[in-house]
Amino acid sequence: FFCWAISECHYLNGTERVRLLERQIYNRQQFAHFDSDVGKYVGDTALGEPQAEYWNSDAEYLENRMNQLD
């Protein structure tokens, strides 16, 4: 099985605004993602929904994700 996380930084207006997109992939299918514009994880499949809820329930974990942009 293939399990992977891919993180992307998108720079908008030069370096004034940065958007973090982290994609969680299992068995070649994206099951959840984090979007700094949304500020939380979103489940993309039935497998990803409970995992996203788990990650979103940890305020410190989410804060660390957002602090990666600074």
N, CA, C, O and CB atoms as a CASP TS submission, in Angstrom:
PFRMAT TS
TARGET T0000
AUTHOR 0000-0000-0000
METHOD Language model
MODEL 1
PARENT N/A
ATOM      1  N   PHE     1       0.833  -1.189   0.000  1.00  0.00           N
ATOM      2  CA  PHE     1       0.000   0.000   0.000  1.00  0.00           C
ATOM      3  C   PHE     1       0.872   1.244   0.000  1.00  0.00           C
ATOM      4  O   PHE     1       1.990   1.240   0.514  1.00  0.00           O
ATOM      5  CB  PHE     1      -0.944   0.003   1.208  1.00  0.00           C
ATOM      6  N   PHE     2       0.358   2.268  -0.564  1.00  0.00           N
ATOM      7  CA  PHE     2       1.060   3.528  -0.736  1.00  0.00           C
ATOM      8  C   PHE     2       0.469   4.541   0.243  1.00  0.00           C
ATOM      9  O   PHE     2      -0.730   4.816   0.194  1.00  0.00           O
ATOM     10  CB  PHE     2       0.958   4.037  -2.211  1.00  0.00           C
ATOM     11  N   CYS     3       1.286   5.092   1.121  1.00  0.00           N
ATOM     12  CA  CYS     3       0.835   6.103   2.077  1.00  0.00           C
ATOM     13  C   CYS     3       1.784   7.289   1.972  1.00  0.00           C
ATOM     14  O   CYS     3       2.994   7.124   2.123  1.00  0.00           O
ATOM     15  CB  CYS     3       0.788   5.535   3.547  1.00  0.00           C
ATOM     16  N   TRP     4       1.258   8.471   1.719  1.00  0.00           N
ATOM     17  CA  TRP     4       2.114   9.605   1.440  1.00  0.00           C
ATOM     18  C   TRP     4       1.431  10.905   1.837  1.00  0.00           C
ATOM     19  O   TRP     4       0.203  10.999   1.828  1.00  0.00           O
ATOM     20  CB  TRP     4       2.497   9.634  -0.033  1.00  0.00           C
ATOM     21  N   ALA     5       2.225  11.897   2.181  1.00  0.00           N
ATOM     22  CA  ALA     5       1.737  13.258   2.406  1.00  0.00           C
ATOM     23  C   ALA     5       2.532  14.180   1.492  1.00  0.00           C
ATOM     24  O   ALA     5       3.761  14.124   1.457  1.00  0.00           O
ATOM     25  CB  ALA     5       1.877  13.687   3.920  1.00  0.00           C
ATOM     26  N   ILE     6       1.840  15.010   0.770  1.00  0.00           N
ATOM     27  CA  ILE     6       2.478  15.959  -0.140  1.00  0.00           C
ATOM     28  C   ILE     6       2.107  17.366   0.323  1.00  0.00           C
ATOM     29  O   ILE     6       0.928  17.699   0.437  1.00  0.00           O
ATOM     30  CB  ILE     6       2.039  15.712  -1.637  1.00  0.00           C
ATOM     31  N   SER     7       3.109  18.175   0.586  1.00  0.00           N
ATOM     32  CA  SER     7       2.887  19.559   1.009  1.00  0.00           C
ATOM     33  C   SER     7       3.300  20.497  -0.112  1.00  0.00           C
ATOM     34  O   SER     7       4.338  20.314  -0.748  1.00  0.00           O
ATOM     35  CB  SER     7       3.675  19.881   2.310  1.00  0.00           C
ATOM     36  N   GLU     8       2.469  21.502  -0.342  1.00  0.00           N
ATOM     37  CA  GLU     8       2.737  22.491  -1.379  1.00  0.00           C
ATOM     38  C   GLU     8       2.579  23.881  -0.781  1.00  0.00           C
ATOM     39  O   GLU     8       1.645  24.131  -0.019  1.00  0.00           O
ATOM     40  CB  GLU     8       1.790  22.299  -2.599  1.00  0.00           C
ATOM     41  N   CYS     9       3.477  24.775  -1.122  1.00  0.00           N
ATOM     42  CA  CYS     9       3.351  26.184  -0.751  1.00  0.00           C
ATOM     43  C   CYS     9       3.083  26.972  -2.026  1.00  0.00           C
ATOM     44  O   CYS     9       3.836  26.884  -2.996  1.00  0.00           O
ATOM     45  CB  CYS     9       4.642  26.710  -0.012  1.00  0.00           C
ATOM     46  N   HIS    10       2.014  27.732  -2.009  1.00  0.00           N
ATOM     47  CA  HIS    10       1.658  28.571  -3.148  1.00  0.00           C
ATOM     48  C   HIS    10       1.860  30.025  -2.728  1.00  0.00           C
ATOM     49  O   HIS    10       1.256  30.489  -1.761  1.00  0.00           O
ATOM     50  CB  HIS    10       0.177  28.309  -3.621  1.00  0.00           C
ATOM     51  N   TYR    11       2.706  30.731  -3.454  1.00  0.00           N
ATOM     52  CA  TYR    11       3.013  32.124  -3.146  1.00  0.00           C
ATOM     53  C   TYR    11       2.138  33.019  -4.015  1.00  0.00           C
ATOM     54  O   TYR    11       2.165  32.939  -5.243  1.00  0.00           O
ATOM     55  CB  TYR    11       4.525  32.433  -3.370  1.00  0.00           C
ATOM     56  N   LEU    12       1.364  33.871  -3.351  1.00  0.00           N
ATOM     57  CA  LEU    12       0.471  34.794  -4.037  1.00  0.00           C
ATOM     58  C   LEU    12       0.954  36.217  -3.765  1.00  0.00           C
ATOM     59  O   LEU    12       1.380  36.518  -2.650  1.00  0.00           O
ATOM     60  CB  LEU    12      -1.014  34.600  -3.574  1.00  0.00           C
ATOM     61  N   ASN    13       0.894  37.078  -4.746  1.00  0.00           N
ATOM     62  CA  ASN    13       1.376  38.462  -4.622  1.00  0.00           C
ATOM     63  C   ASN    13       2.838  38.486  -4.180  1.00  0.00           C
ATOM     64  O   ASN    13       3.186  39.122  -3.185  1.00  0.00           O
ATOM     65  CB  ASN    13       0.505  39.254  -3.619  1.00  0.00           C
ATOM     66  N   GLY    14       3.665  37.803  -4.911  1.00  0.00           N
ATOM     67  CA  GLY    14       5.074  37.707  -4.519  1.00  0.00           C
ATOM     68  C   GLY    14       5.192  36.794  -3.316  1.00  0.00           C
ATOM     69  O   GLY    14       4.858  35.612  -3.393  1.00  0.00           O
ATOM     70  N   THR    15       5.666  37.334  -2.207  1.00  0.00           N
ATOM     71  CA  THR    15       5.727  36.549  -0.974  1.00  0.00           C
ATOM     72  C   THR    15       4.823  37.134   0.105  1.00  0.00           C
ATOM     73  O   THR    15       4.923  36.751   1.271  1.00  0.00           O
ATOM     74  CB  THR    15       7.164  36.474  -0.464  1.00  0.00           C
ATOM     75  N   GLU    16       3.936  38.064  -0.275  1.00  0.00           N
ATOM     76  CA  GLU    16       3.037  38.677   0.702  1.00  0.00           C
ATOM     77  C   GLU    16       2.086  37.661   1.311  1.00  0.00           C
ATOM     78  O   GLU    16       1.813  37.706   2.510  1.00  0.00           O
ATOM     79  CB  GLU    16       2.244  39.796   0.057  1.00  0.00           C
ATOM     80  N   ARG    17       1.592  36.769   0.514  1.00  0.00           N
ATOM     81  CA  ARG    17       0.599  35.805   0.982  1.00  0.00           C
ATOM     82  C   ARG    17       1.037  34.417   0.551  1.00  0.00           C
ATOM     83  O   ARG    17       1.359  34.182  -0.614  1.00  0.00           O
ATOM     84  CB  ARG    17      -0.822  36.139   0.432  1.00  0.00           C
ATOM     85  N   VAL    18       1.044  33.496   1.515  1.00  0.00           N
ATOM     86  CA  VAL    18       1.445  32.121   1.250  1.00  0.00           C
ATOM     87  C   VAL    18       0.281  31.211   1.607  1.00  0.00           C
ATOM     88  O   VAL    18      -0.360  31.387   2.643  1.00  0.00           O
ATOM     89  CB  VAL    18       2.730  31.735   2.052  1.00  0.00           C
ATOM     90  N   ARG    19       0.016  30.249   0.755  1.00  0.00           N
ATOM     91  CA  ARG    19      -1.047  29.268   0.993  1.00  0.00           C
ATOM     92  C   ARG    19      -0.402  27.892   1.096  1.00  0.00           C
ATOM     93  O   ARG    19       0.341  27.473   0.209  1.00  0.00           O
ATOM     94  CB  ARG    19      -2.131  29.300  -0.149  1.00  0.00           C
ATOM     95  N   LEU    20      -0.697  27.194   2.196  1.00  0.00           N
ATOM     96  CA  LEU    20      -0.191  25.843   2.409  1.00  0.00           C
ATOM     97  C   LEU    20      -1.284  24.851   2.052  1.00  0.00           C
ATOM     98  O   LEU    20      -2.414  24.961   2.528  1.00  0.00           O
ATOM     99  CB  LEU    20       0.284  25.642   3.878  1.00  0.00           C
ATOM    100  N   LEU    21      -0.947  23.893   1.218  1.00  0.00           N
ATOM    101  CA  LEU    21      -1.856  22.814   0.861  1.00  0.00           C
ATOM    102  C   LEU    21      -1.126  21.505   1.132  1.00  0.00           C
ATOM    103  O   LEU    21      -0.086  21.228   0.534  1.00  0.00           O
ATOM    104  CB  LEU    21      -2.324  22.918  -0.639  1.00  0.00           C
ATOM    105  N   GLU    22      -1.681  20.701   2.038  1.00  0.00           N
ATOM    106  CA  GLU    22      -1.081  19.416   2.379  1.00  0.00           C
ATOM    107  C   GLU    22      -2.080  18.323   2.022  1.00  0.00           C
ATOM    108  O   GLU    22      -3.203  18.304   2.527  1.00  0.00           O
ATOM    109  CB  GLU    22      -0.684  19.351   3.897  1.00  0.00           C
ATOM    110  N   ARG    23      -1.666  17.425   1.159  1.00  0.00           N
ATOM    111  CA  ARG    23      -2.554  16.355   0.700  1.00  0.00           C
ATOM    112  C   ARG    23      -2.135  15.035   1.332  1.00  0.00           C
ATOM    113  O   ARG    23      -0.960  14.671   1.292  1.00  0.00           O
ATOM    114  CB  ARG    23      -2.537  16.245  -0.848  1.00  0.00           C
ATOM    115  N   GLN    24      -3.087  14.320   1.914  1.00  0.00           N
ATOM    116  CA  GLN    24      -2.855  13.010   2.516  1.00  0.00           C
ATOM    117  C   GLN    24      -3.351  11.952   1.533  1.00  0.00           C
ATOM    118  O   GLN    24      -4.499  11.990   1.091  1.00  0.00           O
ATOM    119  CB  GLN    24      -3.577  12.880   3.910  1.00  0.00           C
ATOM    120  N   ILE    25      -2.476  11.013   1.200  1.00  0.00           N
ATOM    121  CA  ILE    25      -2.781  10.023   0.163  1.00  0.00           C
ATOM    122  C   ILE    25      -2.582   8.626   0.729  1.00  0.00           C
ATOM    123  O   ILE    25      -1.578   8.349   1.385  1.00  0.00           O
ATOM    124  CB  ILE    25      -1.891  10.235  -1.095  1.00  0.00           C
ATOM    125  N   TYR    26      -3.541   7.754   0.472  1.00  0.00           N
ATOM    126  CA  TYR    26      -3.438   6.349   0.863  1.00  0.00           C
ATOM    127  C   TYR    26      -3.848   5.495  -0.331  1.00  0.00           C
ATOM    128  O   TYR    26      -4.912   5.694  -0.918  1.00  0.00           O
ATOM    129  CB  TYR    26      -4.329   6.034   2.117  1.00  0.00           C
ATOM    130  N   ASN    27      -2.999   4.555  -0.675  1.00  0.00           N
ATOM    131  CA  ASN    27      -3.261   3.658  -1.799  1.00  0.00           C
ATOM    132  C   ASN    27      -3.585   4.443  -3.082  1.00  0.00           C
ATOM    133  O   ASN    27      -4.510   4.112  -3.823  1.00  0.00           O
ATOM    134  CB  ASN    27      -4.419   2.708  -1.456  1.00  0.00           C
ATOM    135  N   ARG    28      -2.787   5.491  -3.311  1.00  0.00           N
ATOM    136  CA  ARG    28      -2.882   6.339  -4.511  1.00  0.00           C
ATOM    137  C   ARG    28      -4.164   7.168  -4.601  1.00  0.00           C
ATOM    138  O   ARG    28      -4.501   7.666  -5.675  1.00  0.00           O
ATOM    139  CB  ARG    28      -2.778   5.483  -5.732  1.00  0.00           C
ATOM    140  N   GLN    29      -4.880   7.319  -3.486  1.00  0.00           N
ATOM    141  CA  GLN    29      -6.101   8.122  -3.487  1.00  0.00           C
ATOM    142  C   GLN    29      -6.010   9.170  -2.376  1.00  0.00           C
ATOM    143  O   GLN    29      -5.723   8.842  -1.224  1.00  0.00           O
ATOM    144  CB  GLN    29      -7.365   7.221  -3.300  1.00  0.00           C
ATOM    145  N   GLN    30      -6.253  10.416  -2.729  1.00  0.00           N
ATOM    146  CA  GLN    30      -6.256  11.474  -1.720  1.00  0.00           C
ATOM    147  C   GLN    30      -7.473  11.283  -0.831  1.00  0.00           C
ATOM    148  O   GLN    30      -8.606  11.255  -1.309  1.00  0.00           O
ATOM    149  CB  GLN    30      -6.261  12.891  -2.377  1.00  0.00           C
ATOM    150  N   PHE    31      -7.225  11.150   0.491  1.00  0.00           N
ATOM    151  CA  PHE    31      -8.346  10.931   1.401  1.00  0.00           C
ATOM    152  C   PHE    31      -8.628  12.141   2.293  1.00  0.00           C
ATOM    153  O   PHE    31      -9.714  12.243   2.864  1.00  0.00           O
ATOM    154  CB  PHE    31      -8.076   9.719   2.262  1.00  0.00           C
ATOM    155  N   ALA    32      -7.669  13.053   2.420  1.00  0.00           N
ATOM    156  CA  ALA    32      -7.871  14.261   3.219  1.00  0.00           C
ATOM    157  C   ALA    32      -6.854  15.309   2.777  1.00  0.00           C
ATOM    158  O   ALA    32      -5.827  14.991   2.178  1.00  0.00           O
ATOM    159  CB  ALA    32      -7.736  13.960   4.751  1.00  0.00           C
ATOM    160  N   HIS    33      -7.167  16.558   3.086  1.00  0.00           N
ATOM    161  CA  HIS    33      -6.211  17.620   2.791  1.00  0.00           C
ATOM    162  C   HIS    33      -6.363  18.747   3.801  1.00  0.00           C
ATOM    163  O   HIS    33      -7.424  18.937   4.395  1.00  0.00           O
ATOM    164  CB  HIS    33      -6.404  18.150   1.355  1.00  0.00           C
ATOM    165  N   PHE    34      -5.280  19.487   3.980  1.00  0.00           N
ATOM    166  CA  PHE    34      -5.274  20.690   4.805  1.00  0.00           C
ATOM    167  C   PHE    34      -5.054  21.873   3.877  1.00  0.00           C
ATOM    168  O   PHE    34      -4.146  21.868   3.047  1.00  0.00           O
ATOM    169  CB  PHE    34      -4.170  20.625   5.924  1.00  0.00           C
ATOM    170  N   ASP    35      -5.891  22.878   4.028  1.00  0.00           N
ATOM    171  CA  ASP    35      -5.772  24.101   3.234  1.00  0.00           C
ATOM    172  C   ASP    35      -5.699  25.263   4.214  1.00  0.00           C
ATOM    173  O   ASP    35      -6.638  25.487   4.978  1.00  0.00           O
ATOM    174  CB  ASP    35      -6.980  24.270   2.225  1.00  0.00           C
ATOM    175  N   SER    36      -4.604  25.998   4.202  1.00  0.00           N
ATOM    176  CA  SER    36      -4.446  27.099   5.158  1.00  0.00           C
ATOM    177  C   SER    36      -5.487  28.194   4.946  1.00  0.00           C
ATOM    178  O   SER    36      -5.784  28.938   5.881  1.00  0.00           O
ATOM    179  CB  SER    36      -3.047  27.693   5.046  1.00  0.00           C
ATOM    180  N   ASP    37      -6.046  28.314   3.751  1.00  0.00           N
ATOM    181  CA  ASP    37      -7.118  29.290   3.528  1.00  0.00           C
ATOM    182  C   ASP    37      -8.383  28.894   4.285  1.00  0.00           C
ATOM    183  O   ASP    37      -9.144  29.759   4.718  1.00  0.00           O
ATOM    184  CB  ASP    37      -7.423  29.422   2.024  1.00  0.00           C
ATOM    185  N   VAL    38      -8.610  27.592   4.446  1.00  0.00           N
ATOM    186  CA  VAL    38      -9.763  27.084   5.195  1.00  0.00           C
ATOM    187  C   VAL    38      -9.411  27.013   6.683  1.00  0.00           C
ATOM    188  O   VAL    38     -10.262  27.271   7.534  1.00  0.00           O
ATOM    189  CB  VAL    38     -10.198  25.682   4.665  1.00  0.00           C
ATOM    190  N   GLY    39      -8.161  26.663   6.996  1.00  0.00           N
ATOM    191  CA  GLY    39      -7.700  26.602   8.376  1.00  0.00           C
ATOM    192  C   GLY    39      -7.964  25.293   9.080  1.00  0.00           C
ATOM    193  O   GLY    39      -7.860  25.209  10.304  1.00  0.00           O
ATOM    194  N   LYS    40      -8.306  24.262   8.312  1.00  0.00           N
ATOM    195  CA  LYS    40      -8.554  22.956   8.921  1.00  0.00           C
ATOM    196  C   LYS    40      -8.410  21.866   7.871  1.00  0.00           C
ATOM    197  O   LYS    40      -8.286  22.140   6.677  1.00  0.00           O
ATOM    198  CB  LYS    40      -9.959  22.903   9.568  1.00  0.00           C
ATOM    199  N   TYR    41      -8.428  20.623   8.343  1.00  0.00           N
ATOM    200  CA  TYR    41      -8.395  19.475   7.447  1.00  0.00           C
ATOM    201  C   TYR    41      -9.800  19.199   6.932  1.00  0.00           C
ATOM    202  O   TYR    41     -10.790  19.423   7.628  1.00  0.00           O
ATOM    203  CB  TYR    41      -7.818  18.228   8.163  1.00  0.00           C
ATOM    204  N   VAL    42      -9.865  18.715   5.716  1.00  0.00           N
ATOM    205  CA  VAL    42     -11.130  18.350   5.079  1.00  0.00           C
ATOM    206  C   VAL    42     -11.004  16.911   4.612  1.00  0.00           C
ATOM    207  O   VAL    42     -10.027  16.550   3.957  1.00  0.00           O
ATOM    208  CB  VAL    42     -11.482  19.312   3.882  1.00  0.00           C
ATOM    209  N   GLY    43     -11.994  16.086   4.949  1.00  0.00           N
ATOM    210  CA  GLY    43     -12.010  14.706   4.490  1.00  0.00           C
ATOM    211  C   GLY    43     -12.525  14.644   3.069  1.00  0.00           C
ATOM    212  O   GLY    43     -13.593  15.182   2.773  1.00  0.00           O
ATOM    213  N   ASP    44     -11.787  13.999   2.188  1.00  0.00           N
ATOM    214  CA  ASP    44     -12.182  13.890   0.786  1.00  0.00           C
ATOM    215  C   ASP    44     -12.873  12.566   0.479  1.00  0.00           C
ATOM    216  O   ASP    44     -13.504  12.426  -0.569  1.00  0.00           O
ATOM    217  CB  ASP    44     -10.971  14.049  -0.104  1.00  0.00           C
ATOM    218  N   THR    45     -12.760  11.598   1.380  1.00  0.00           N
ATOM    219  CA  THR    45     -13.393  10.288   1.203  1.00  0.00           C
ATOM    220  C   THR    45     -13.980   9.861   2.544  1.00  0.00           C
ATOM    221  O   THR    45     -13.797  10.531   3.560  1.00  0.00           O
ATOM    222  CB  THR    45     -12.367   9.220   0.667  1.00  0.00           C
ATOM    223  N   ALA    46     -14.685   8.738   2.529  1.00  0.00           N
ATOM    224  CA  ALA    46     -15.231   8.194   3.777  1.00  0.00           C
ATOM    225  C   ALA    46     -14.108   7.846   4.753  1.00  0.00           C
ATOM    226  O   ALA    46     -14.278   7.995   5.963  1.00  0.00           O
ATOM    227  CB  ALA    46     -16.093   6.946   3.490  1.00  0.00           C
ATOM    228  N   LEU    47     -12.981   7.392   4.253  1.00  0.00           N
ATOM    229  CA  LEU    47     -11.819   7.102   5.096  1.00  0.00           C
ATOM    230  C   LEU    47     -11.240   8.384   5.692  1.00  0.00           C
ATOM    231  O   LEU    47     -10.773   8.381   6.831  1.00  0.00           O
ATOM    232  CB  LEU    47     -10.742   6.364   4.286  1.00  0.00           C
ATOM    233  N   GLY    48     -11.268   9.460   4.943  1.00  0.00           N
ATOM    234  CA  GLY    48     -10.653  10.704   5.375  1.00  0.00           C
ATOM    235  C   GLY    48     -11.474  11.536   6.339  1.00  0.00           C
ATOM    236  O   GLY    48     -10.912  12.337   7.086  1.00  0.00           O
ATOM    237  N   GLU    49     -12.788  11.369   6.345  1.00  0.00           N
ATOM    238  CA  GLU    49     -13.636  12.192   7.209  1.00  0.00           C
ATOM    239  C   GLU    49     -13.331  12.012   8.694  1.00  0.00           C
ATOM    240  O   GLU    49     -13.139  13.010   9.388  1.00  0.00           O
ATOM    241  CB  GLU    49     -15.086  11.870   6.954  1.00  0.00           C
ATOM    242  N   PRO    50     -13.278  10.771   9.216  1.00  0.00           N
ATOM    243  CA  PRO    50     -12.948  10.643  10.645  1.00  0.00           C
ATOM    244  C   PRO    50     -11.517  11.083  10.958  1.00  0.00           C
ATOM    245  O   PRO    50     -11.253  11.608  12.039  1.00  0.00           O
ATOM    246  CB  PRO    50     -13.145   9.202  11.096  1.00  0.00           C
ATOM    247  N   GLN    51     -10.600  10.873  10.025  1.00  0.00           N
ATOM    248  CA  GLN    51      -9.221  11.305  10.254  1.00  0.00           C
ATOM    249  C   GLN    51      -9.143  12.824  10.306  1.00  0.00           C
ATOM    250  O   GLN    51      -8.445  13.377  11.156  1.00  0.00           O
ATOM    251  CB  GLN    51      -8.289  10.761   9.155  1.00  0.00           C
ATOM    252  N   ALA    52      -9.850  13.506   9.407  1.00  0.00           N
ATOM    253  CA  ALA    52      -9.873  14.970   9.415  1.00  0.00           C
ATOM    254  C   ALA    52     -10.490  15.489  10.716  1.00  0.00           C
ATOM    255  O   ALA    52      -9.994  16.457  11.292  1.00  0.00           O
ATOM    256  CB  ALA    52     -10.660  15.507   8.197  1.00  0.00           C
ATOM    257  N   GLU    53     -11.560  14.855  11.178  1.00  0.00           N
ATOM    258  CA  GLU    53     -12.178  15.253  12.446  1.00  0.00           C
ATOM    259  C   GLU    53     -11.191  15.102  13.600  1.00  0.00           C
ATOM    260  O   GLU    53     -11.122  15.954  14.485  1.00  0.00           O
ATOM    261  CB  GLU    53     -13.441  14.417  12.717  1.00  0.00           C
ATOM    262  N   TYR    54     -10.431  14.013  13.580  1.00  0.00           N
ATOM    263  CA  TYR    54      -9.433  13.773  14.627  1.00  0.00           C
ATOM    264  C   TYR    54      -8.371  14.869  14.617  1.00  0.00           C
ATOM    265  O   TYR    54      -8.069  15.444  15.663  1.00  0.00           O
ATOM    266  CB  TYR    54      -8.774  12.391  14.441  1.00  0.00           C
ATOM    267  N   TRP    55      -7.804  15.162  13.451  1.00  0.00           N
ATOM    268  CA  TRP    55      -6.788  16.212  13.363  1.00  0.00           C
ATOM    269  C   TRP    55      -7.363  17.571  13.755  1.00  0.00           C
ATOM    270  O   TRP    55      -6.697  18.349  14.438  1.00  0.00           O
ATOM    271  CB  TRP    55      -6.209  16.277  11.946  1.00  0.00           C
ATOM    272  N   ASN    56      -8.593  17.863  13.330  1.00  0.00           N
ATOM    273  CA  ASN    56      -9.213  19.153  13.628  1.00  0.00           C
ATOM    274  C   ASN    56      -9.556  19.304  15.105  1.00  0.00           C
ATOM    275  O   ASN    56      -9.691  20.427  15.591  1.00  0.00           O
ATOM    276  CB  ASN    56     -10.465  19.330  12.795  1.00  0.00           C
ATOM    277  N   SER    57      -9.698  18.202  15.825  1.00  0.00           N
ATOM    278  CA  SER    57     -10.034  18.272  17.248  1.00  0.00           C
ATOM    279  C   SER    57      -8.832  18.661  18.106  1.00  0.00           C
ATOM    280  O   SER    57      -8.992  18.959  19.290  1.00  0.00           O
ATOM    281  CB  SER    57     -10.586  16.936  17.717  1.00  0.00           C
ATOM    282  N   ASP    58      -7.647  18.663  17.532  1.00  0.00           N
ATOM    283  CA  ASP    58      -6.419  19.000  18.253  1.00  0.00           C
ATOM    284  C   ASP    58      -6.000  20.422  17.873  1.00  0.00           C
ATOM    285  O   ASP    58      -5.357  20.637  16.845  1.00  0.00           O
ATOM    286  CB  ASP    58      -5.277  17.976  17.933  1.00  0.00           C
ATOM    287  N   ALA    59      -6.375  21.392  18.722  1.00  0.00           N
ATOM    288  CA  ALA    59      -6.117  22.803  18.418  1.00  0.00           C
ATOM    289  C   ALA    59      -4.623  23.092  18.282  1.00  0.00           C
ATOM    290  O   ALA    59      -4.224  23.891  17.434  1.00  0.00           O
ATOM    291  CB  ALA    59      -6.717  23.692  19.504  1.00  0.00           C
ATOM    292  N   GLU    60      -3.803  22.458  19.096  1.00  0.00           N
ATOM    293  CA  GLU    60      -2.355  22.690  19.027  1.00  0.00           C
ATOM    294  C   GLU    60      -1.783  22.193  17.701  1.00  0.00           C
ATOM    295  O   GLU    60      -0.914  22.838  17.114  1.00  0.00           O
ATOM    296  CB  GLU    60      -1.645  21.994  20.201  1.00  0.00           C
ATOM    297  N   TYR    61      -2.267  21.057  17.237  1.00  0.00           N
ATOM    298  CA  TYR    61      -1.821  20.497  15.958  1.00  0.00           C
ATOM    299  C   TYR    61      -2.169  21.445  14.807  1.00  0.00           C
ATOM    300  O   TYR    61      -1.340  21.699  13.933  1.00  0.00           O
ATOM    301  CB  TYR    61      -2.462  19.109  15.722  1.00  0.00           C
ATOM    302  N   LEU    62      -3.402  21.966  14.814  1.00  0.00           N
ATOM    303  CA  LEU    62      -3.815  22.910  13.765  1.00  0.00           C
ATOM    304  C   LEU    62      -3.007  24.206  13.840  1.00  0.00           C
ATOM    305  O   LEU    62      -2.622  24.768  12.815  1.00  0.00           O
ATOM    306  CB  LEU    62      -5.321  23.221  13.885  1.00  0.00           C
ATOM    307  N   GLU    63      -2.756  24.671  15.059  1.00  0.00           N
ATOM    308  CA  GLU    63      -1.970  25.893  15.224  1.00  0.00           C
ATOM    309  C   GLU    63      -0.562  25.709  14.665  1.00  0.00           C
ATOM    310  O   GLU    63      -0.015  26.616  14.038  1.00  0.00           O
ATOM    311  CB  GLU    63      -1.904  26.295  16.709  1.00  0.00           C
ATOM    312  N   ASN    64       0.022  24.539  14.893  1.00  0.00           N
ATOM    313  CA  ASN    64       1.350  24.258  14.343  1.00  0.00           C
ATOM    314  C   ASN    64       1.333  24.270  12.819  1.00  0.00           C
ATOM    315  O   ASN    64       2.282  24.750  12.198  1.00  0.00           O
ATOM    316  CB  ASN    64       1.859  22.907  14.849  1.00  0.00           C
ATOM    317  N   ARG    65       0.275  23.751  12.208  1.00  0.00           N
ATOM    318  CA  ARG    65       0.159  23.772  10.746  1.00  0.00           C
ATOM    319  C   ARG    65       0.118  25.214  10.238  1.00  0.00           C
ATOM    320  O   ARG    65       0.794  25.559   9.269  1.00  0.00           O
ATOM    321  CB  ARG    65      -1.109  23.003  10.287  1.00  0.00           C
ATOM    322  N   MET    66      -0.679  26.049  10.899  1.00  0.00           N
ATOM    323  CA  MET    66      -0.799  27.439  10.464  1.00  0.00           C
ATOM    324  C   MET    66       0.509  28.201  10.696  1.00  0.00           C
ATOM    325  O   MET    66       0.847  29.097   9.922  1.00  0.00           O
ATOM    326  CB  MET    66      -1.956  28.133  11.205  1.00  0.00           C
ATOM    327  N   ASN    67       1.244  27.851  11.753  1.00  0.00           N
ATOM    328  CA  ASN    67       2.514  28.524  12.048  1.00  0.00           C
ATOM    329  C   ASN    67       3.601  28.173  11.046  1.00  0.00           C
ATOM    330  O   ASN    67       4.615  28.867  10.977  1.00  0.00           O
ATOM    331  CB  ASN    67       2.980  28.168  13.443  1.00  0.00           C
ATOM    332  N   GLN    68       3.420  27.128  10.278  1.00  0.00           N
ATOM    333  CA  GLN    68       4.393  26.786   9.252  1.00  0.00           C
ATOM    334  C   GLN    68       4.473  27.867   8.176  1.00  0.00           C
ATOM    335  O   GLN    68       5.447  27.928   7.426  1.00  0.00           O
ATOM    336  CB  GLN    68       4.042  25.445   8.623  1.00  0.00           C
ATOM    337  N   LEU    69       3.468  28.702   8.103  1.00  0.00           N
ATOM    338  CA  LEU    69       3.438  29.761   7.089  1.00  0.00           C
ATOM    339  C   LEU    69       4.268  30.969   7.494  1.00  0.00           C
ATOM    340  O   LEU    69       4.658  31.761   6.636  1.00  0.00           O
ATOM    341  CB  LEU    69       2.009  30.192   6.826  1.00  0.00           C
ATOM    342  N   ASP    70       4.542  31.126   8.769  1.00  0.00           N
ATOM    343  CA  ASP    70       5.274  32.309   9.257  1.00  0.00           C
ATOM    344  C   ASP    70       6.744  32.229   8.999  1.00  0.00           C
ATOM    345  O   ASP    70       7.483  33.148   9.353  1.00  0.00           O
ATOM    346  CB  ASP    70       5.049  32.495  10.721  1.00  0.00           C
TER
END
